[in-house]
Amino acid sequence: MGYKRKLTRITFDCPAEITRGGRVTPGRLVNLSEQGVRVRTTLGVKLEEELGLEFDLEKNHRILSTIQVTFTTTSELGARFVKISPEDQKRLAEFIDDRLISNFGRL
């Protein structure tokens, strides 16, 4: 039986921009999956709040998305993607697969 990619989270440290009501706040991605992210931020958020999130997946590929907060602490938030283009979703899945294969070999 194969692994379930949707449950696989990879460590991914990169700068991010969080947008709320037209205001942009810097953040830092901590980890990433096909369905969501964990972000380090000083922005106070509420559960189920929707925010814009942008980050560079690779040098030439910027991900633009809307996320919904699923958990929060004083310094981090966890969220699921609620809006992401099919192209960005596909590239995200390929990126995670490539990282898993290069780190652990063929699964």
N, C-alpha and C positions, 0 to 999 in steps of 0.2 A: 504494500500500500504506500503510495507517494505522500510526500509532506504536503501540508496545507499552507500555501504561500501566504494567505491572508493573515495567518497568525504569526508569521515571521517578522520580527523587528530587527533592524540592523542599527548599530551605532553609527550616527552620521552627524558630525560636528561641523556646522557651517552657519554663517550669519543669515538672518532672516528679517523680513519686514512684516510687521503686523499692522493691519489697517482697521481702524474703528472710526466710523463717522467722519471719514476724510482725513483723520490724523494718523500719521505713520509713527510707530514705535519700533525701535530696534529690538531684536530678540536673537536667540541662538538655538538652532535645532540641536537636540540631544540624541534623538533616535527617530526612526522612520519606518513605516510599513506601507503597504499598498493602500491601506485604509485610513491611516492617520499618522500623527506626529506627537512628539513631546518637545516642548519649546521652553527654554529658559528665558524669562522675561520679568521686568519689574511692573508690567501692566497688570492692574487688578482686574480680574474678569469674573463673570458669573457663570455657573453651570448652564449649559444649553445656549449660551451667547454665540452668535455667529460673527466671525471676524475674517478679514482678508488676510491671506498669507502668501508671501512671495519668497522664493529662495532659488539659488542656483544649484541645480542637481549636478550639473557638470559645467565646464567652462563655457560652453555655447548653448546651454539649455536651461532657461529660467522657467520654473514652475509657478503658475498663477492659480490660486485656488481660494475657495471659501471653506473655512473649517467651523465646526461646532464644538465648543468646549465640553469635554466629558469628565474631566477632573481638574482640580486646581490646588496648588499650594501657594505659599508666599513667594516662591521664586520660580515655579514652573507651572505649565498647563499641559494637559493632554487633550487631544482633539481628534475628531474624525473628519475626513474630507466629505463635504456635502456638495461641493461644486468643483469640478476639475474637468478639463477638456478630455475627450477620448484620447487625443494624441499625448497629452501629458500623463494620463493614467497608464497608457501603454509604455511610454518611456520609463516611468517610475517602476513598473513591473519588471521591465528588462534590466534596469539598473540594479534593482535588488537581487534578481536572479544572478546577474554577473558577479556581484559582490559575494553572494553565497558560494557560488562555484569557485571563485578565486580563493576564498578563505577556507573552504571545507572540501573542495573537490566536487565531483558530480554527485548530486543527491538522488 
